[in-house]
Amino acid sequence: MQTVEETIEVAVPVSTAYNQWTQFKSFPRFASVVKRVEQIRPNLTHWVIGFGPVRHEFNAEIVEQEPDSLVVWRSLDRRSRHGGEVSFRATAPDRTAIVVRLRFEPHGVGGRLARSTGFTRRVIRTELGHFKEYIEGLGQESGTWRGVIRNGHVLPSEPEPPRSRVAHWPVG
């Protein structure tokens, strides 16, 4: 497995950067290699990516997600295995450092070419620059989902209140 890491700082608060990043359907608006994203379930997405005439589709499972902090995923595609994480850290009240770590297993001639030329690193750097322009241009997120995912399972957003042991009296 090969790992690529890129960092960018954006001029918005952590919650704004995180909220927009987790609006996966909006990725085609700023990421030139992302053609379409469908959110199948809170922890499962379907991606169509492409560069030139080449297209690739895969499902990705969100393994860990912590609001304003971290999103970790892994592809469910046996042909092109990859995974990664995106972390968010405040560097000032209205500034956020975003770190993307992508782990992938290059395969075939294209994979060897991408590994040897640094193609993947350049694409990630470029797409992070596009995200920076996009979120700073908006100034606010276009939506939010503040759920927590642990080990691929979506946790309830609010714990159920404890049940009272006192009998309920009839009303009315």
Contacts in CASP RR format, 6 or more apart in sequence:
PFRMAT RR
TARGET T0000
AUTHOR 0000-0000-0000
METHOD contacts of the structure
MODEL  1
MQTVEETIEVAVPVSTAYNQWTQFKSFPRFASVVKRVEQIRPNLTHWVIG
FGPVRHEFNAEIVEQEPDSLVVWRSLDRRSRHGGEVSFRATAPDRTAIVV
RLRFEPHGVGGRLARSTGFTRRVIRTELGHFKEYIEGLGQESGTWRGVIR
NGHVLPSEPEPPRSRVAHWPVG
1 81 0 8 1.000
1 103 0 8 1.000
1 104 0 8 1.000
1 105 0 8 1.000
2 103 0 8 1.000
2 104 0 8 1.000
2 105 0 8 1.000
2 106 0 8 1.000
2 115 0 8 1.000
2 120 0 8 1.000
3 101 0 8 1.000
3 102 0 8 1.000
3 103 0 8 1.000
4 101 0 8 1.000
4 102 0 8 1.000
4 104 0 8 1.000
4 120 0 8 1.000
4 121 0 8 1.000
4 124 0 8 1.000
5 99 0 8 1.000
5 100 0 8 1.000
5 101 0 8 1.000
5 102 0 8 1.000
6 99 0 8 1.000
6 100 0 8 1.000
6 121 0 8 1.000
6 124 0 8 1.000
6 125 0 8 1.000
6 128 0 8 1.000
7 97 0 8 1.000
7 98 0 8 1.000
7 99 0 8 1.000
7 100 0 8 1.000
8 97 0 8 1.000
8 98 0 8 1.000
8 125 0 8 1.000
8 128 0 8 1.000
8 129 0 8 1.000
8 131 0 8 1.000
8 132 0 8 1.000
9 91 0 8 1.000
9 95 0 8 1.000
9 96 0 8 1.000
9 97 0 8 1.000
9 98 0 8 1.000
10 17 0 8 1.000
10 95 0 8 1.000
10 96 0 8 1.000
10 98 0 8 1.000
10 131 0 8 1.000
10 132 0 8 1.000
10 135 0 8 1.000
10 136 0 8 1.000
11 94 0 8 1.000
11 95 0 8 1.000
11 136 0 8 1.000
12 94 0 8 1.000
12 95 0 8 1.000
12 96 0 8 1.000
12 135 0 8 1.000
12 136 0 8 1.000
12 139 0 8 1.000
12 140 0 8 1.000
13 90 0 8 1.000
13 93 0 8 1.000
13 94 0 8 1.000
13 96 0 8 1.000
14 68 0 8 1.000
14 88 0 8 1.000
14 89 0 8 1.000
14 90 0 8 1.000
14 96 0 8 1.000
15 67 0 8 1.000
15 68 0 8 1.000
15 141 0 8 1.000
16 96 0 8 1.000
16 135 0 8 1.000
16 139 0 8 1.000
16 140 0 8 1.000
16 141 0 8 1.000
17 88 0 8 1.000
17 96 0 8 1.000
17 98 0 8 1.000
17 135 0 8 1.000
18 67 0 8 1.000
18 68 0 8 1.000
18 69 0 8 1.000
18 88 0 8 1.000
18 96 0 8 1.000
19 141 0 8 1.000
19 143 0 8 1.000
19 144 0 8 1.000
19 145 0 8 1.000
19 146 0 8 1.000
20 26 0 8 1.000
20 131 0 8 1.000
20 134 0 8 1.000
20 135 0 8 1.000
20 138 0 8 1.000
20 141 0 8 1.000
20 142 0 8 1.000
20 143 0 8 1.000
21 71 0 8 1.000
21 86 0 8 1.000
21 88 0 8 1.000
21 98 0 8 1.000
21 131 0 8 1.000
22 65 0 8 1.000
22 71 0 8 1.000
22 144 0 8 1.000
22 145 0 8 1.000
23 141 0 8 1.000
23 142 0 8 1.000
23 143 0 8 1.000
23 144 0 8 1.000
23 145 0 8 1.000
24 37 0 8 1.000
24 39 0 8 1.000
24 45 0 8 1.000
25 37 0 8 1.000
25 38 0 8 1.000
25 39 0 8 1.000
26 142 0 8 1.000
27 34 0 8 1.000
27 37 0 8 1.000
28 34 0 8 1.000
28 35 0 8 1.000
28 36 0 8 1.000
28 37 0 8 1.000
29 134 0 8 1.000
30 127 0 8 1.000
30 130 0 8 1.000
30 131 0 8 1.000
30 133 0 8 1.000
30 134 0 8 1.000
31 127 0 8 1.000
31 130 0 8 1.000
31 131 0 8 1.000
32 126 0 8 1.000
32 127 0 8 1.000
32 130 0 8 1.000
33 49 0 8 1.000
33 50 0 8 1.000
33 51 0 8 1.000
33 123 0 8 1.000
33 127 0 8 1.000
34 47 0 8 1.000
34 48 0 8 1.000
34 49 0 8 1.000
34 50 0 8 1.000
34 127 0 8 1.000
35 48 0 8 1.000
35 49 0 8 1.000
35 50 0 8 1.000
35 55 0 8 1.000
36 47 0 8 1.000
36 48 0 8 1.000
37 45 0 8 1.000
37 46 0 8 1.000
37 47 0 8 1.000
37 48 0 8 1.000
38 45 0 8 1.000
38 46 0 8 1.000
39 45 0 8 1.000
40 46 0 8 1.000
40 59 0 8 1.000
41 154 0 8 1.000
42 62 0 8 1.000
42 145 0 8 1.000
42 147 0 8 1.000
42 149 0 8 1.000
42 154 0 8 1.000
43 61 0 8 1.000
43 62 0 8 1.000
43 63 0 8 1.000
43 65 0 8 1.000
43 149 0 8 1.000
43 152 0 8 1.000
43 153 0 8 1.000
43 154 0 8 1.000
44 59 0 8 1.000
44 60 0 8 1.000
44 61 0 8 1.000
44 62 0 8 1.000
45 59 0 8 1.000
45 60 0 8 1.000
45 62 0 8 1.000
45 73 0 8 1.000
46 57 0 8 1.000
46 58 0 8 1.000
46 59 0 8 1.000
46 60 0 8 1.000
47 57 0 8 1.000
47 58 0 8 1.000
47 59 0 8 1.000
47 60 0 8 1.000
48 55 0 8 1.000
48 56 0 8 1.000
48 57 0 8 1.000
49 55 0 8 1.000
49 56 0 8 1.000
49 57 0 8 1.000
50 56 0 8 1.000
51 123 0 8 1.000
56 80 0 8 1.000
58 75 0 8 1.000
58 76 0 8 1.000
58 77 0 8 1.000
58 80 0 8 1.000
59 75 0 8 1.000
59 76 0 8 1.000
59 77 0 8 1.000
60 73 0 8 1.000
60 74 0 8 1.000
60 75 0 8 1.000
60 76 0 8 1.000
60 83 0 8 1.000
61 73 0 8 1.000
61 74 0 8 1.000
61 75 0 8 1.000
61 76 0 8 1.000
61 152 0 8 1.000
62 71 0 8 1.000
62 72 0 8 1.000
62 73 0 8 1.000
62 149 0 8 1.000
62 152 0 8 1.000
63 72 0 8 1.000
63 73 0 8 1.000
63 74 0 8 1.000
63 149 0 8 1.000
63 151 0 8 1.000
63 152 0 8 1.000
64 70 0 8 1.000
64 71 0 8 1.000
64 72 0 8 1.000
64 85 0 8 1.000
64 149 0 8 1.000
64 150 0 8 1.000
64 151 0 8 1.000
64 152 0 8 1.000
65 71 0 8 1.000
65 72 0 8 1.000
65 147 0 8 1.000
65 148 0 8 1.000
65 149 0 8 1.000
66 148 0 8 1.000
67 146 0 8 1.000
67 147 0 8 1.000
67 148 0 8 1.000
68 88 0 8 1.000
69 87 0 8 1.000
69 88 0 8 1.000
70 85 0 8 1.000
70 86 0 8 1.000
70 87 0 8 1.000
70 88 0 8 1.000
71 85 0 8 1.000
71 86 0 8 1.000
72 83 0 8 1.000
72 84 0 8 1.000
72 85 0 8 1.000
73 83 0 8 1.000
73 84 0 8 1.000
73 85 0 8 1.000
74 82 0 8 1.000
74 83 0 8 1.000
74 84 0 8 1.000
75 81 0 8 1.000
75 82 0 8 1.000
75 83 0 8 1.000
79 107 0 8 1.000
80 104 0 8 1.000
80 105 0 8 1.000
80 107 0 8 1.000
81 104 0 8 1.000
81 105 0 8 1.000
82 102 0 8 1.000
82 103 0 8 1.000
82 104 0 8 1.000
82 105 0 8 1.000
83 102 0 8 1.000
83 103 0 8 1.000
83 104 0 8 1.000
84 100 0 8 1.000
84 101 0 8 1.000
84 102 0 8 1.000
84 103 0 8 1.000
85 100 0 8 1.000
85 101 0 8 1.000
86 98 0 8 1.000
86 99 0 8 1.000
86 100 0 8 1.000
86 101 0 8 1.000
87 98 0 8 1.000
87 99 0 8 1.000
87 101 0 8 1.000
88 96 0 8 1.000
88 97 0 8 1.000
88 98 0 8 1.000
89 96 0 8 1.000
89 97 0 8 1.000
89 99 0 8 1.000
90 96 0 8 1.000
90 97 0 8 1.000
91 97 0 8 1.000
98 128 0 8 1.000
98 131 0 8 1.000
100 124 0 8 1.000
100 128 0 8 1.000
102 120 0 8 1.000
102 124 0 8 1.000
104 120 0 8 1.000
106 112 0 8 1.000
106 114 0 8 1.000
106 115 0 8 1.000
113 119 0 8 1.000
114 120 0 8 1.000
135 141 0 8 1.000
146 157 0 8 1.000
147 154 0 8 1.000
147 155 0 8 1.000
147 157 0 8 1.000
148 154 0 8 1.000
148 155 0 8 1.000
148 157 0 8 1.000
149 155 0 8 1.000
END
